């Protein structure tokens, strides 16, 4: 595959990843709702796999931590520590996605 084709695929992935991170942030506003929390875990799972496939190990690692934290939550919802941890990893994802997109634009 020619480099510019791979770069285009990476751009598409990063655009989709950015949308998923925004959706995660929205879902976290009602993190005590089991469906919202499940959605965060699902989106993190998707980013974990596809981030690694494109060589974005940091995206994959942060998404894995989000997924792991969500899986560890009981039916009572997020406690303050778990929510803070997820928010930190979501912030890391946003930064990493922006940095990688900027690299592809240069």
Beta strands, then each sheet from edge to edge (+ up, - down):
end
